[in-house]
């Protein structure tokens, strides 16, 4: 079916976006994904942190941001504080350290709740794509009803596969969040 193959990249983009979004959730371990896309007002325009400096994780609970230009240190610090990620930056000269506090059980449950919302958003996007493909398939002219029915069954199978991938991704992230 030509229409489902045309929409496969859209399904993949939903999964890719979900993976990126889940990477920004705090798990108690330091990860550059937590702040790398955080927008910082620097040089008269908004730029992501990853474009302003290098990031490293010297240990499991510390994230170090080393801006290439020391004039943006304050801007990065302000953006991190304003982001509400729950980590206070420590500025040491031209290096910014983020020390991840241990997460409480309550914080972990909140993160799982946020993660569930992101999973549901991904499922909704998959369903929207399914509806678009379904409309395209039903509009086809010169195609027999059996072919349309077969195409719709293939579409449903594909959607189920992608929803299962979303669930697997969510299960892995939940395990990561709830691990002490």
VENTADA-V305956 format. One record per residue. N is the residue number from 1. RES is the residue in three letters. PHI is phi in degrees with one decimal (999 if undefined). PSI is psi in radians with two decimals (999 if undefined). D_FIRST is the distance of its C-alpha to the first C-alpha in whole Angstrom. Layout:
N:RES:PHI:PSI:D_FIRST
N:RES:PHI:PSI:D_FIRST
//
This chain:
1:UNK:999:2.13:0
2:UNK:-66.3:-0.67:4
3:UNK:-67.1:-0.66:6
4:UNK:-69.0:-0.62:6
5:UNK:-67.7:-0.55:7
6:UNK:-68.5:-0.52:9
7:UNK:-95.8:-0.14:11
8:UNK:-54.5:-0.75:11
9:UNK:-59.8:-0.55:15
10:UNK:-67.2:-0.73:16
11:UNK:-60.6:-0.77:15
12:UNK:-64.4:-0.65:17
13:UNK:-63.8:-0.65:20
14:UNK:-62.4:-0.78:21
15:UNK:-64.4:-0.74:22
16:UNK:-62.6:-0.76:24
17:UNK:-64.1:-0.74:25
18:UNK:-60.7:-0.79:26
19:UNK:-59.9:-0.74:28
20:UNK:-65.0:-0.79:30
21:UNK:-62.1:-0.73:31
22:UNK:-68.4:-0.48:32
23:UNK:-66.4:-0.40:34
24:UNK:-84.5:-0.12:36
25:UNK:-77.9:2.40:37
26:UNK:-74.0:2.35:41
27:UNK:-121.5:0.03:41
28:UNK:98.8:-0.25:45
29:UNK:-107.1:2.56:44
30:UNK:-73.3:2.38:44
31:UNK:-149.3:2.30:41
32:UNK:-58.6:-0.47:41
33:UNK:-60.0:-0.39:37
34:UNK:-62.3:-0.61:40
35:UNK:-128.9:-0.10:41
36:UNK:-61.2:-0.54:39
37:UNK:-100.0:0.15:37
38:UNK:-65.3:2.21:40
39:UNK:-82.4:2.31:41
40:UNK:-122.3:2.34:45
41:UNK:-80.5:1.83:47
42:UNK:-144.1:2.46:48
43:UNK:57.3:0.57:49
44:UNK:79.8:0.17:49
45:UNK:-149.1:2.80:45
46:UNK:-84.8:2.24:43
47:UNK:-134.8:2.62:41
48:UNK:-72.8:2.68:40
49:UNK:-56.0:-0.68:43
50:UNK:-62.4:-0.33:41
51:UNK:-87.9:-0.14:42
52:UNK:-108.0:-0.18:45
53:UNK:-176.2:3.13:46
54:UNK:-99.4:2.66:45
55:UNK:-125.8:2.49:45
56:UNK:-146.8:2.82:46
57:UNK:-123.3:1.61:46
58:UNK:-65.1:-0.47:50
59:UNK:-146.8:3.10:50
60:UNK:-63.6:-0.41:47
61:UNK:-114.1:0.09:49
62:UNK:-122.5:2.31:49
63:UNK:-117.8:2.23:47
64:UNK:-112.7:2.23:49
65:UNK:-113.2:2.17:48
66:UNK:-120.2:1.70:50
67:UNK:-63.4:2.56:50
68:UNK:-74.0:-0.45:50
69:UNK:-122.2:2.09:52
70:UNK:-65.1:-0.22:55
71:UNK:-73.7:-0.24:55
72:UNK:-99.8:0.05:52
73:UNK:-56.6:-0.86:53
74:UNK:-63.2:-0.68:54
75:UNK:-64.7:-0.72:51
76:UNK:-65.6:-0.77:49
77:UNK:-58.7:-0.80:51
78:UNK:-62.2:-0.73:51
79:UNK:-64.9:-0.68:47
80:UNK:-66.3:-0.77:47
81:UNK:-62.8:-0.76:50
82:UNK:-71.3:-0.36:48
83:UNK:-70.1:-0.44:44
84:UNK:74.1:0.52:46
85:UNK:-79.2:-0.12:44
86:UNK:84.7:0.34:47
87:UNK:-129.9:2.26:49
88:UNK:-91.6:2.23:52
89:UNK:-75.8:2.53:52
90:UNK:-115.6:2.04:55
91:UNK:-93.5:2.21:56
92:UNK:-126.8:1.53:58
93:UNK:71.6:-1.99:59
94:UNK:-108.4:0.29:56
95:UNK:-112.3:2.41:54
96:UNK:-112.2:2.20:52
97:UNK:-110.7:2.38:52
98:UNK:-117.7:2.00:50
99:UNK:-103.1:2.02:51
100:UNK:-73.1:2.09:49
101:UNK:-72.5:2.72:51
102:UNK:-64.2:2.38:50
103:UNK:-85.3:2.41:48
104:UNK:-82.5:2.91:49
105:UNK:-59.7:-0.67:48
106:UNK:-63.2:-0.78:48
107:UNK:-63.0:-0.69:46
108:UNK:-62.5:-0.74:43
109:UNK:-65.4:-0.65:42
110:UNK:-64.0:-0.73:42
111:UNK:-64.2:-0.67:40
112:UNK:-65.1:-0.66:38
113:UNK:-65.3:-0.78:37
114:UNK:-61.6:-0.74:36
115:UNK:-61.2:-0.71:34
116:UNK:-61.7:-0.67:32
117:UNK:-63.8:-0.71:32
118:UNK:-66.6:-0.66:30
119:UNK:-64.0:-0.75:28
120:UNK:-64.8:-0.69:27
121:UNK:-59.4:-0.71:27
122:UNK:-65.8:-0.72:24
123:UNK:-62.2:-0.71:22
124:UNK:-62.4:-0.74:23
125:UNK:-62.2:-0.72:21
126:UNK:-62.0:-0.75:18
127:UNK:-65.3:-0.64:18
128:UNK:-63.0:-0.75:18
129:UNK:-63.6:-0.72:15
130:UNK:-58.4:-0.75:14
131:UNK:-63.4:-0.70:15
132:UNK:-62.1:-0.80:14
133:UNK:-65.5:-0.70:10
134:UNK:-61.6:-0.78:11
135:UNK:-62.3:-0.76:13
136:UNK:-61.4:-0.72:11
137:UNK:-66.6:-0.76:8
138:UNK:-70.4:-0.40:12
139:UNK:-80.9:-0.23:13
140:UNK:-57.3:2.38:11
141:UNK:-109.2:2.66:13
142:UNK:75.4:0.30:14
143:UNK:-120.8:2.38:11
144:UNK:-70.6:2.74:13
145:UNK:-60.4:-0.63:13
146:UNK:-63.0:-0.70:13
147:UNK:-66.0:-0.72:9
148:UNK:-63.4:-0.78:9
149:UNK:-61.4:-0.73:11
150:UNK:-63.8:-0.73:9
151:UNK:-63.5:-0.71:6
152:UNK:-66.9:-0.63:9
153:UNK:-65.3:-0.70:11
154:UNK:-63.9:-0.69:8
155:UNK:-61.1:-0.82:9
156:UNK:-61.3:-0.69:13
157:UNK:-64.5:-0.74:13
158:UNK:-63.4:-0.77:12
159:UNK:-62.4:-0.75:14
160:UNK:-61.0:-0.70:17
161:UNK:-62.2:-0.78:17
162:UNK:-68.9:-0.66:17
163:UNK:-64.8:-0.66:20
164:UNK:-64.3:-0.68:22
165:UNK:-63.8:-0.69:22
166:UNK:-61.8:-0.79:24
167:UNK:-62.4:-0.75:26
168:UNK:-61.3:-0.77:27
169:UNK:-60.9:-0.75:28
170:UNK:-65.1:-0.71:30
171:UNK:-62.8:-0.74:32
172:UNK:-64.6:-0.74:32
173:UNK:-68.6:-0.68:34
174:UNK:-61.9:-0.73:36
175:UNK:-62.2:-0.71:37
176:UNK:-63.9:-0.74:38
177:UNK:-67.7:-0.74:40
178:UNK:-82.1:-0.15:42
179:UNK:-74.3:2.21:43
180:UNK:-86.8:999:47
//
